[in-house]
Amino acid sequence: MNKQTGESVISDENSRAALWPVLTKIDADLAEQALIQGCGHCGGALHRADYPRKVRGVRAESRRHSFCCAREECRRRETPGSVRFLGRKVYAGFIVVVLTALRHGLSTERVRVLQEQLGVDRRTLERWRRWWLEQFARSGFWRVARARLVPPVDAATLPWSLWVRFTGEGNAPLLGLLRFLSPWSTRRPPG
Ligand SMILES: [Zn+2]
């Protein structure tokens, strides 16, 4: 991955808009897999219970894939992983990932320009940064994943240090990273 790709994908509205259908397709596949697996609690069949979800940073309508167990006595909600969202954050997940990553790859001034273009204030960016250092870096999910990464990934520069481990052309590294992070937007995040 290189920082130019990252910068262009979030700074330019057309690039952001172009990425969204790609992510939407991946989410549809993740939802399809969840549907096939059935209810994680009782194994019952799932019914669709999608709901509209606001997304900032991309001009698009979006619906979050979600399911509800068909069994009367269970009725649990199953929310599959997503590459479009990251937990409860209102900005599109890739914007959260790329903007926080670029804090370690670009000058402070360039990051400030990107923030302004996206309407992300300083406090929000600080909150995202804390999320990486506190929730993410201290999670069981990361402890397990980190052990498989050689050489070790520097937790202090997440998610930049993780992103550079994904290879490929164009947006492939970013898509790889978003897939890796997709469990974080389930109803029971892997924290
Ligand atoms: Zn069930």
Boltz pocket constraint, residues with backbone or C-beta under 6 A from the ligand:
constraints:
  - pocket:
      binder: B
      contacts: [[A, 39], [A, 40], [A, 41], [A, 42], [A, 43], [A, 44], [A, 45], [A, 69], [A, 70], [A, 71], [A, 74], [A, 75], [A, 76]]
      max_distance: 6.0
